[in-house]
Every structure is written in structure tokens, then in C-alpha cells.
Amino acid sequence: MTKRKDLSSGIPALDRVLEGVWAGDNIVLQVDDIADFLPFAHRYCEYTRNAGRKLVYFRFADHEPLLPEGLPAEVHELDPSAGFEQFISEILTVIDRNGHDAVYYLFDSLSGLAVDWYSDRMLGNFFRLTCPYLFDYDTVALFMLLRNVHTPLATRAIHTTAQIVLDIFRHKDELYILPLKVWERRSPTMYMLHSWIGDEVRPVTRSVELAEIRTSMPQPWIDPSVEWRDPWTSAFAEAREVQERLRAGEAAPGEEKAHVQRLVRMLLSRDETDDVFGLCLEHFGLDDLLAIGKRMIGTGQIGGKSVGMLLARKILERTKPDLAGRLEVHDSFYVGSDVFYSYLVLNDCWWDRYRLKGAEDLFDRARDLESRLRTGALPPVVLEQFREVLEYFGQSPVIVRSSSLLEDAYGNSFSGKYESVFCGNQGNPEERLADFIEAVRTIYASTMSEEALSYRLHRGLIHRDEQMALLVQRVSGEFHGDLYYPHIGGVGYSFNPYVWHKRIDPAQGMLRLVFGLGTRAVDRHDDDYTRVVALNAPMLRPEGSTDEIRTYSQKAVNVISLAENAHAPRSFEEVLAASGDLPLEMLTSRDLALEQRAREAGVHNVFSEVLTFEGLLTRTAFPAEMHAMMSAIAEAYRHPVDIEFTVNFTDDGDYLVNLLQCRPFHFVGELTHLPAPADIPPATVLLKTAGPVIGHSMAIEVDRVVYVVPEEYSALSTNDRFATASLVGRVMNQPGEKRSIVLAGPGRWGTRMPELGVPAMLSQIKNATVLCEVAEMHAGLNPDLSLGTHFFNDLVDLGILYMGIKPGSTGSLLNADLLQGLPNALGRIIPEASDKGDLVRVIDAEDLDGRSIWLWSDVLEQRAIVFVSDRCEVRRP
């Protein structure tokens, strides 16, 4: 479409030099001072009044207003400190509302945005997104940029995107104009220096005059005395100067505090109302923040996971120096959140991500965007920094971890929602770099995963600014031949919501331990087991006999295979054989009963080592020290916390703990006793358990019970089992409904192995009030299996009560006759699934002729029951 070419800058003589102002032109003036911009801005504004054109003014900087007093305009006052996403969204909304027809826009100084965002990179991203948007609406927009204060990250992006770029100089109190870019227009004198005197804009043609004027203007690339520092670099340079004066005893009172607050906003948190912001100000000094800056790749914040790790370590260093001495030194790097934004802009993905938020087909669009993010290009300057990081680590394995701005925050853990990727880091430099880039792309793409977006929707975070920073860590551990792993990986909780025995004191916390990489501690593995430790009773186990302890002990180990250059599982026996000298006295116990049976059967060399960690738990201060560490951090947080860690034994028999992650632990409800309900006739009981019951005690009226019939489910094919999970998801996510729902089914909910349970995703079952696993599919099912994993963190995070039922065990009951005899509402809710009524039963209280469905649970007593009763006969506990 042909653009209008009869518009004006407000200075007719300048219009002639530029061969006209066209619809869609974004005009950028580079000046040394705002006073040199004001004459252009005022003439521009006066033209809109005289020509009857609409003027929109975006006011966001702290300089004097650019709009002449009394001149009519639509003024929008914006706050850049609210964040890039909110700021640009407000501008785009105004542009959309005003539409086409040559609306004129005036922006405050762009240089102020770089200061607010501490980033030339983000200023460049802003212009790359806003300028084409204005161009498509056939507007005219006038911008100002301070000269010689920005790096090419900003200036190159602005110059290549704008239609007109003019350098404005003042010499001997006269203004001069040097066009640097005029898109699709040319003339013999267009790019010459021009003088603006009165109403005349004329080219300067005399070499004597040109040389005098140009040499009077400082040029950073010619004059090394001219500093060319962006706001990010300047902030760190000024902080380092204060640091030197502090060491020399020359700094004024309050100087350090001001710079600490500034760097905290740049690196850690910009929400001054957030508790994490206050914790950072309380515990980090200038030296700490400058040390973080030295290990940054790109600019921006380092994200929640990085902040949590650093903050926990600093709290221990300041409050418990003896425990801090137990910590392994870390040498992590941080990829700033601005790199993610630049990745989106560079690969033409930002607009698609921006439009996701209100889309009805959000998940379909997200899948397409996810696939594009897996193949995007990274800025060359970032790739060079990646090379330097890998050179630093040599061939030590590394892990690239998600560390988004919303991750690991108070109330929003995002536990397991984003990817983290191990890099074996083997091969030549180019191969190692390629693997590292692939890891970065994988994590960036995971921001568009269905699980992550469902979590954001459910938590009301879909419109919040979510940028992805990255934490790059050396994998804790050591080389054992062709394998690399730590001796122990684990997770810990300062408060234990997983009360599976009456002897457990929730306030003392709990651990989940594995041999090898901690991925086996945080990810759910339905075919294997880990060691769950209640810290007030470390040797307490849910198992009884020696045979049960062996059965429910860890059999597989996650390691880095150097030969495969990948994260891989191995059997414990295989790892033990390949590893040589290990501190088995701390890790394993011999199964003496098994050895005796083997001798009696004439079998020799039987493998009897069982991963129990009894030596660690009984012969060292490890349980007490982990409790003390978590308690100290939780006290500082004024909130329970959960951590991820490794343990590595030293040559002298001692051990070091590597604190990898820390975040507030979000737990809904209380662990309290509730009085038991009145006598309940056995015939009215639907479900009953004597443990495990995990979550919080409650006594509520239930609206619906959804029950997947074990016998019917067991007969299904694999495809039909996945289809069943989808059907359950539809029942659990009926639009407009807010119900209390008990969801019960065979085996494990959320499993990836449909032969072991119903493979429903969290997004499909997130609306459950109670999740009940019935041990009827898998003879070895142990309901304690998933304690402390991301899956159970999600249940606790969402306030879902967990019940494990073992039919035939004392105190457990599954009343199949009653469950299948009550009216089934499935056909009413989903008519096309009415033929699935034998497989999925939906029992609604409204269909029970005046009777109600009740749930009572006492977590401390490890008892829970779901039953049907007449309203008049039930005393609510």
C-alpha cells in the first residue's frame, strides 16, 4: 500500500531536506541535551494543532515535559519501572485504540528507558517492537536519544529500525542537523550537515566551516577520553568506585546502601513490596552484588532460582558461619533475563508470545511457538560469552537450569514446570558449545509448555511479566571412570507436611535422599524408590521387615555418562562395580538375611548392599546439621523453605554439602488434630485409609467423587489408558464449575507409565480437593514413593490432600459396591462419554436424594475417610 507523503515534521524546510515526511515515519533525533531537542518537539506539536491532527504524548521520563503548555494532546503517563512487559503493553494498547489516519506520537527521551531498565539491550528491544507497530498504523512518531551514552546494543537496533535518524549538534549557539538515515529517499545534499537558522535549513558546503563544526563534536570512536558506557556498565563502574572508597575509609555514610539498592533492583528483584527484595537488601552487601555482576552473561535479572541459591548461602554465612563452613564452594554463572527477551525479538517470536495471553486457542499457539523457540538464533555477543564460560569449566559437566523471574517466589514455586538440562560437556569446543546452546533453547522453549502455562493460568499469573533467566552450575560430584555423579543428592523441607507416621514432628523437617544425581529425588520414578527421612526420627521407615526395606530401596542411579555425553540411569550394582572406592559404610547396609539364605542355597557372591544411608544418618551430625541449616534459612525467610542439595565425602572421611537451590515452601492449611465425626455406619463408607495421608487436616462437604474403576482400567490398552486420563481431565475441568472433588483411581496419578496408573497431567487433575491412589494395579506400590518430588510439591502447592489406600490393609477400605451402586453423572456431564460409565464413575451429591458426601481427615493421626450420610445425622467435625 502506498504511504501518504504530504505530512510534516513541523519544520517545512527540514521536510524539503528529507524529501518529505511520510506516513509510518519514526523520526529519531540524537542530541547532547534535551534543550537541543525542544525546538524540534515544539514545532512538531504546533504543526499537529495547526493541521488538525491528533497528538498523543507518552510521558515517562523525569525531564521537563516536551509538550508546550496549553497545546491539546492525549497524554499517557507511564511507569517504566513497572517492567518492560507492562510498559510496552500499555503503549501498544494506546496505539491500537487510536488506529490509523496519521496520528502523531511524541515520546519522552528513550535514554530514560535504558536507565529504568538498566539495559541498552532492552531499549533496543523496545524500539524494534514499537517502531514497526507504529509504521503499520501509518503514524508519525518523534523520539529523542542522548548521544554517546549508549552502546551499539541500543543504537544499532534503533538506527536499523527507524525510518529517519538525525544527529543534532549545537555549535556557537546555532543548531545543526546531520541526517544519518532517511529511508527510501535521496537527494544530492541530503546527508550533508545542515544549519537551521530561522525558517531556513541549508546544507553547509564550505569545508572550513564543516571541519570546524565536526571537530568540535566529541566522537567516542576517535577520542578515547569520551566514555561510552551504557546504564548497566555505568552502574557497576560507579559501585566499584564506592567499593574502593569504602576500603580506603573515604566513602560517605549511606553511599553503600544506595548502590546496594540499585544493584539489587538491577540483578535480583524490582518489586520493592516483595519479601525477597527485603531479604536481599538485608543480607547482600556491595561486594556480593559486584561478584554476581562479574559472572553475568548479558544483562537483566538473574531470576528466582539463582536468587534463592545465593540468598540461602548468604544467610548461613551471616547467621551460622560454622554451618556455612560445611558448604561446598560454588562457581555459578547467570544468563540475564534480557537475553531471553532478545532471543524472542531476534527470532520473531515476541509478538506471538504477546498475543498468547488473551487467546482462546492458547495451547495450540503455544505448541507452535515452543517448536520455533527450540531452533532460534542467539546474539553473537552472547555466543562469545558462552564460549568463555565453557572454557572456564573445561570438561567438567555442567547443568543449565531455568531461573525465571516468577520462579521460586513466595507462593509460586513453579516446581518442575520449566526444564533444566545436564550437559556432559565432552568433546571439542564446538561440540560442547553446540550442546550448551541446545540446552539453552530447550529451557527457553519450556516457557511455552502446557504444564507451565496451565500452572500460570491456575495461579492467576498468565498476565504477569515472566522472563527466563538461566543458572549455569558446575555439576556437583566427581569422576568415577566414565561416570560422574555426587555421592548423595537430595531435597529437604524445613517443615514436613508429609506426616506418614504419628511419631513424626512436622516442625523438624524432612529429607529425601538418593545416591547419585538428585534428579531421582525431585522427579517421580514409579519403578524405583528413595530414602525419606523425618529429621526428628531419622531411622523411622514406613517399611517393616528387612525384605520390605530391600524391596523399597533405591535400585537405579542417575549419573552423567561421559561416554554418552549425557545424563543417564544405571543400576546401583553397575555403578558400584565401575566406581572403585566409595564410602559404602555411609551409604549402604548389608542384607544379612539375604546372605544367609544365599549361603543355605549354595549361592556365593550375592549382591547384598542396600542403599539405606544408615551410616550417614546414625554416625554423623548430618541430620542435625541439615535441620539447623534449614531452620536458620527459614527463620530469615520468616517462612518454611525447601532446598535441593548434594553431599560429597572428602578424603578424610568428612563431607561437604552443596546448597543448589532454596525457595519458600508454600503449604496450604495446618497440620492439626480434628475431632472425629460421629459413628459412621460401615455401609456408608466410600473410601478409608490409615495412611499415608499427606497434606492438611480437613472436614468438608464434598460435591463430587470421580472414581476410575480398577478392574475396568486394568483391561485397557495403553492408548485407551491415555484416553481415560483425557476423559478424567474433561470431568475435572468443567467450565464455570467450582466444586470440591475427590478423585480416586488405581495406581499412580500423574505417572508416565500407564501400566502403573492413570497418566493424567497436573493440568488435568489440578482442581481435585483430594487425590486418592488405590494400590490395586501394582503389587509393589508404596504410597510413600513420591514424597518430596515435583509432583507432590504441586499437590501441596495447590492444597490437594493425598490419600493412599491399600485394600486389605488394616484401616483401609475401598467400598467398590457402594461406589459402583450410586448414580453415575458422567453421561450428563459429557454425553458423548456415556458408554464409559463402567470405567469412570462420577458421583454427584446433588443426585443422592438429600444425602451428602463428607470428607474427614486428620493428618497427625494418619486417618481419612470419605462417606455418604443424611444431613441430619452427620455432625460436622
ZADREN-328738 format. One record per residue (C-alpha): x, y, z; residue in three letters. Coordinates in steps of 0.2 Angstrom, whole numbers, plus 5000, padded with zeros to 4 digits. Last residue first. Layout:
<recs>
XYZALA
...
</recs>
This chain:
<recs>
491848395314PRO
490148425305ARG
488948315315ARG
488048205302VAL
486348135305GLU
485348275299CYS
486248285283ARG
486048105278ASP
487648025276SER
488947965262VAL
490747935267PHE
492547985263VAL
493847945277ILE
495547995282ALA
496747945296ARG
498547975299GLN
498348045316GLU
499348195313LEU
498548215296VAL
496748205302ASP
495548195288SER
493648205286TRP
492748205270LEU
490848205268TRP
489648165254ILE
487848225257SER
486148135257ARG
484648235251GLY
484148115237ASP
485948075231LEU
486048155214ASP
486548335221GLU
488048245230ALA
488748205212ASP
489548035209ILE
490548025193VAL
491047845189ARG
492347815175VAL
492547645168LEU
490847565169ASP
490147735164GLY
491147745148LYS
489647725136ASP
489047895142SER
490647985135ALA
489748085121GLU
488548155135PRO
489948235145ILE
489248305161ILE
487548215160ARG
488348045154GLY
489648055168LEU
488348085182ALA
488347905189ASN
487047865202PRO
487747765217LEU
488047575215GLY
489847575208GLN
490547675223LEU
489447575235LEU
490047405228ASP
491847465227ALA
491947515245ASN
493847545245LEU
494447525263LEU
496047545273SER
496247535292GLY
497147375292THR
497747335275SER
496647235263GLY
496447375251PRO
498047485252LYS
497447665251ILE
498547815249GLY
497647985252MET
498348155246TYR
497548325251LEU
497748455237ILE
498248625243GLY
498848685226LEU
500648705232ASP
500548535242VAL
499948445227LEU
501248535216ASP
502648485228ASN
502048305227PHE
502348305208PHE
503948395210HIS
504548265221THR
504648275240GLY
503648115244LEU
503348015228SER
503647845234LEU
502747855251ASP
501247775243PRO
502247615240ASN
501547515225LEU
502447345225GLY
500947245219ALA
500547365206HIS
498747395199MET
497747385216GLU
498647515227ALA
497247645226VAL
497947825225GLU
496747965231CYS
496848145226LEU
495848265237VAL
495248435233THR
495448405214ALA
495548555203ASN
497348525197LYS
496848355189ILE
497048395171GLN
498348525172SER
499448405183LEU
499548285169MET
498548125169ALA
499447955166PRO
498247845176VAL
499247715185GLY
500747585184LEU
500447515166GLU
500147695161PRO
502047735164MET
502247925164ARG
501347935181THR
500248085186GLY
499147985197TRP
499847815202ARG
498947655204GLY
497047635203PRO
495947785204GLY
495147915216ALA
494748105213LEU
493848185227VAL
493048345221ILE
492548515230SER
491748615216ARG
492048775207LYS
491248755190GLU
491248885176GLY
492048775163PRO
492148585168GLN
493948545172ASN
493948385182MET
492748295170VAL
493748345155ARG
495348295163GLY
494548125168VAL
494248105149LEU
496048145145SER
496648025158ALA
495547895150THR
496147925133ALA
497947895140PHE
497347725146ARG
496447695130ASP
498147715121ASN
498947595133THR
497647455130SER
496347445144LEU
495947285155ALA
496747365170SER
495547515169TYR
494047415170GLU
494647315186GLU
495247475194PRO
493647585192VAL
494147765189VAL
493247865203TYR
492748045202VAL
491848095219VAL
490848265218ARG
490248405229ASP
491148355245VAL
490648435262GLU
492248475272ILE
493248415287ALA
495048455285MET
496848405291SER
498248465280HIS
499348375266GLY
499848195266ILE
498848055272VAL
499847895271PRO
498947815280GLY
497547735290ALA
496447755275THR
494547755270LYS
493547775255LEU
491647755251LEU
491047725269VAL
489147725270THR
489047535273ALA
490247545288PRO
489047655298PRO
489947815303ILE
489847855322ASP
490148035325ALA
491548135316PRO
493248135323ALA
493948295331PRO
495248375321LEU
497048375325HIS
498148505317THR
499448515302LEU
498848675295GLU
498248735278GLY
499148775262VAL
500948755261PHE
502148865250HIS
503948825254PHE
504948975251PRO
506448935239ARG
508148865240CYS
509348795227GLN
511048715225LEU
511748705243LEU
513248595241ASN
513648505257VAL
515348445261LEU
515848285270TYR
517148215282ASP
518048045279GLY
519748125277ASP
519748105258ASP
518148205257THR
516348145255PHE
515148235244ASN
513348285248VAL
512148375236THR
510748495239PHE
509048555234GLU
508148665247ILE
506348695254ASP
505848835264VAL
504648875278PRO
504349065281HIS
505149205290ARG
506449205277TYR
507749235290ALA
507049105301GLU
506848985287ALA
508649005282ILE
509148965300ALA
507948815302SER
508548745285MET
510348745291MET
510048685308ALA
508948535302HIS
510348495289MET
511648505303GLU
510648385315ALA
510348255301PRO
512148265295PHE
513048255313ALA
513748095308THR
513647905313ARG
511747875313THR
511147965297LEU
512647955287LEU
512947775292GLY
511147725289GLU
511147795271PHE
509947645267THR
510547595250LEU
510647405251VAL
512147305248GLU
511847115247SER
512547075230PHE
512746885231VAL
514546825230ASN
514046645233HIS
512546535231VAL
512446375240GLY
510546395244ALA
511046405263GLU
512346535259ARG
511046635249ALA
509846625263ARG
511146695275GLN
511646825263GLU
509846885261LEU
509646895279ALA
511246995281LEU
510647125269ASP
512147235270ARG
511947425273SER
512347565262THR
512847745261LEU
514047795275MET
514947625276GLU
514947625257LEU
516147775256PRO
516647735238LEU
518247665231ASP
518047595214GLY
516647675204SER
516347545190ALA
515647405201ALA
514647525212LEU
513847605196VAL
513347435189GLU
512647375206GLU
511647535208PHE
510947515191SER
511247655178ARG
510247805173PRO
510847935161ALA
511348115159HIS
512348135143ALA
514048135135ASN
513747955130GLU
515547905135ALA
515548035149LEU
513947965157SER
513248085169ILE
512447995183VAL
510647945189ASN
510647795200VAL
509447645199ALA
508947525213LYS
508447635228GLN
507647545242SER
505847485243TYR
506147305241THR
507647305252ARG
506747385266ILE
505247265263GLU
506447115265ASP
507147185281THR
505447195288SER
504347345292GLY
504347485279GLU
503747665283PRO
505447705290ARG
506047795306LEU
507847795307MET
507947985305PRO
506748025319ALA
506648215322ASN
507348235304LEU
506048135295ALA
507048045282VAL
506347985265VAL
507547865256ARG
507147845238THR
506247715227TYR
506047655210ASP
504847605196ASP
503647755198ASP
505147875196HIS
504548055200ARG
505748185198ASP
506548285213VAL
507548145221ALA
508048055206ARG
508648215198THR
509748225213GLY
511248145204LEU
512048005213GLY
511347905228PHE
509647975233VAL
509048065249LEU
507348145253ARG
507448255268LEU
506248305282MET
505848455294GLY
505848465312GLN
504248565313ALA
503248415306PRO
503648305321ASP
503448125315ILE
502947995328ARG
501247985321LYS
501847915305HIS
501647975287TRP
501748165290VAL
502248235273TYR
501948425278PRO
503748425285ASN
504348605288PHE
506148645285SER
506048545269TYR
507448455261GLY
507948385244VAL
509348265239GLY
510848215230GLY
512148095238ILE
513848035232HIS
513948165218PRO
514048105200TYR
515148075185TYR
515447915176LEU
516747855163ASP
518047815177GLY
517247885193HIS
517348075191PHE
516748185205GLU
515148275211GLY
514248445210SER
513848485192VAL
514648655189ARG
513148775188GLN
512348885175VAL
510848975181LEU
509749045167LEU
508549195166ALA
506849175159MET
505649325159GLN
503849315165GLU
502949485166ASP
501249445174ARG
499749415163HIS
499649225164ILE
500049235183LEU
498249195190GLY
498949045199ARG
497948925188HIS
498349015172LEU
500249015177ARG
500148825181TYR
499248795165SER
500648895155LEU
502048795163ALA
501248625161GLU
500748665143GLU
502548705138SER
502848885132MET
504148935144THR
504948765140SER
505548835124ALA
506848945133TYR
507448795143ILE
507748695127THR
508548835118ARG
509848855132VAL
510148665132ALA
510448665113GLU
511648815115ILE
512648715128PHE
512648565116ASP
513348665102ALA
514648745113LEU
515248575118ARG
515348525100GLU
516248675095GLU
517548665110PRO
517948485106ASN
517048335115GLY
516348325132GLN
515248445142ASN
514148315149GLY
512748455148CYS
511348425160PHE
509748525156VAL
508448605167SER
506748625160GLU
505248735167TYR
503748675177LYS
504748565189GLY
504148665204SER
503548835198PHE
503748885216SER
502349025217ASN
501849075234GLY
503349165239TYR
504449155224ALA
505449005217ASP
505149055199GLU
504249215195LEU
505849305187LEU
506349135178SER
507849035184SER
507948885172SER
509448775175ARG
510948745164VAL
511948605172ILE
513848575169VAL
514948435167PRO
516848475170SER
517648475153GLN
518448655155GLY
517348755166PHE
518148915162TYR
518248875143GLU
516448835144LEU
516049015151VAL
517149095138GLU
516249015124ARG
514549065131PHE
515149245132GLN
515549235113GLU
513849165110LEU
513049315119VAL
514049435108VAL
513449345093PRO
511549365098PRO
510649195099LEU
509749105084ALA
508149005087GLY
507848825084THR
506948765100ARG
506048935101LEU
505148885085ARG
504448725092SER
503848815108GLU
502948945097LEU
501948815088ASP
501448725104ARG
501048895112ALA
499848935098ARG
498848775101ASP
498948795120PHE
498248975119LEU
496748935107ASP
495649065116GLU
497049195115ALA
497149335128GLY
498849295134LYS
499549225118LEU
499649385109ARG
501249435117TYR
502149265114ARG
501649285095ASP
502349465095TRP
503949415104TRP
504349265092CYS
505249355078ASP
506849265081ASN
507849415087LEU
506449485097VAL
506249325107LEU
508049295109TYR
508249475115SER
506949445128TYR
507949295134PHE
509549385134VAL
508749525145ASP
508349395158SER
510249385162GLY
511249225160VAL
512049185177TYR
513649095181PHE
514048985195SER
515648955205ASP
515048865220HIS
516148825236VAL
515548675245GLU
514648715261LEU
515148655278ARG
515948815283GLY
514248895281ALA
513748785296LEU
515048865307ASP
514649035300PRO
512849025305LYS
512049195304THR
513049285291ARG
513749145280GLU
512149045283LEU
511049195276ILE
512249215262LYS
512149035256ARG
510249045257ALA
510249215247LEU
511349145233LEU
510348995230MET
508649085231GLY
509249225220VAL
509849105207SER
508149015207LYS
507149175207GLY
507949255192GLY
509649335187ILE
508949505182GLN
509449595167GLY
511049605157THR
512149485146GLY
513149345154ILE
513449385172MET
514849315182ARG
515649485186LYS
513949555191GLY
513749425204ILE
515349475212ALA
514849655212LEU
513249605221LEU
514249515235ASP
515549655237ASP
514149785239LEU
513249695253GLY
511849565252PHE
510949515268HIS
509649645272GLU
509449715255LEU
509149545248CYS
507949495261LEU
506949655258GLY
506849615239PHE
506349435243VAL
504849495253ASP
504149585238ASP
503449765240THR
505049835232GLU
504749735216ASP
506249755206ARG
507149605211SER
508949525210LEU
510049605197LEU
509649785193MET
508549815208ARG
509849735220VAL
511149845211LEU
510250005214ARG
509849955232GLN
511649915235VAL
512250075227HIS
511150175239ALA
511650075254LYS
513550095250GLU
513450285249GLU
512450305265GLY
513850375275PRO
515150455264ALA
516550345257ALA
518350385261GLU
518850235273GLY
520050165259ALA
519050005258ARG
517450105257LEU
518250215244ARG
518650065233GLU
516949995235GLN
516250175230VAL
517250165214GLU
516649985211ARG
514850045213ALA
515150185200GLU
515850065187ALA
514349945191PHE
513050075187ALA
514050145172SER
514149965164THR
512249945166TRP
511750125161PRO
512850115145ASP
514550175144ARG
515450265130TRP
516750375140GLU
517550505129VAL
519350515133SER
519750385119PRO
519350525106ASP
519050445089ILE
517750305092TRP
516950405106PRO
516650565095GLN
516650735103PRO
515950875092MET
517151025090SER
517950935076THR
516350925066ARG
516051115067ILE
517751175062GLU
517951045048ALA
516251095041LEU
516651285042GLU
518251265033VAL
517551145021SER
516251265015ARG
514551175009THR
513451185025VAL
511751125018PRO
510351245022ARG
508851235034VAL
507951405034GLU
506551465044ASP
507651555057GLY
509351475056ILE
509551285055TRP
511251235048SER
511351075038HIS
512750945038LEU
512650845022MET
511750685020TYR
510350755009MET
511450854998THR
511250764981PRO
509550694986SER
508850534992ARG
507350445000ARG
506950265003GLU
507350285022TRP
508250435028VAL
509750395039LYS
511150485046LEU
510450665043PRO
511650795050LEU
510750945058ILE
511551095065TYR
510951215079LEU
511751385082GLU
512451435099ASP
514251435094LYS
514051255089HIS
512451145094ARG
512350975085PHE
510850875081ILE
511150705073ASP
509550645063LEU
508850475061VAL
507350445049ILE
506450275046GLN
506950195062ALA
507350005063THR
509250005058THR
509650155068HIS
508750105084ILE
509449925084ALA
511149995081ARG
511050125094THR
510450015108ALA
511549865108LEU
512849985099PRO
513250055116THR
512350205123HIS
512850375131VAL
513650455116ASN
512150545110ARG
510550565120LEU
509050495111LEU
507450585107MET
505950515098PHE
504650585086LEU
503250475079ALA
502250495063VAL
500850365061THR
500450255046ASP
499750115058TYR
501049985051ASP
502450105055PHE
501850125073LEU
502049935076TYR
503649935066PRO
504350065079CYS
503749985094THR
504549815093LEU
506249855087ARG
506250015098PHE
505849915114PHE
507149785110ASN
508449915108GLY
508049985125LEU
508149815132MET
509849785126ARG
510349965132ASP
509949895149SER
509749965167TYR
507849955164TRP
507550125171ASP
509150205164VAL
508850125147ALA
507150195147LEU
507750375151GLY
508850365135SER
507250355125LEU
506850535130SER
504950565131ASP
503950515116PHE
502850615104LEU
501550525093TYR
500650605078TYR
499050515072VAL
499150495053ALA
497450415049ASP
497650245058HIS
497150165075GLY
497050265090ASN
496550115101ARG
497850005094ASP
499150135098ILE
498550155115VAL
498549975118THR
500349965111LEU
500950095124ILE
500150005138GLU
500949835133SER
502649915131ILE
502649975149PHE
501849815156GLN
503149705148GLU
504649805151PHE
504349825169GLY
503449935182ALA
505050045182SER
504450115166PRO
503050205174ASP
501850285161LEU
500950445160GLU
499850455144HIS
499450625137VAL
498150655123GLU
498650825116ALA
498051005116PRO
499451135117LEU
499251235133GLY
501051225139GLU
502151155125PRO
502350965126LEU
504150915129LEU
503850905148PRO
505450935159GLU
506550785162HIS
506050635174ASP
505450525160ALA
503850435156PHE
502650545147ARG
501950475131PHE
501150615121TYR
499750585108VAL
499450715095LEU
497850715084LYS
498050815068ARG
497150975065GLY
498551055054ALA
498851195066ASN
498751095081ARG
499850955074THR
501051085067TYR
501251155085GLU
501750985092CYS
503150965079TYR
503751145081ARG
503851115100HIS
504750955098ALA
506051025086PHE
506451175097PRO
506451055112LEU
507850935106PHE
509351055109ASP
508751095126ALA
508650905130ILE
510550895129ASP
511850805118ASP
510550765104VAL
510150615093GLN
508450645085LEU
507450495080VAL
506050505067ILE
504850355065ASN
504050385048ASP
502450275045GLY
501550415035ALA
502950505026TRP
503850665030VAL
504550745014GLY
506150745003GLU
507150755020LEU
507950915015VAL
506150985010ARG
505450925026ASP
506851015035LEU
506251175027ALA
504451145031PRO
504851125050ILE
503351055059GLY
503950875055SER
502750865041SER
501450755031LEU
501150755012ASP
501950585008LYS
500550465012ARG
501150285010LYS
500750174995THR
500050005000MET
</recs>
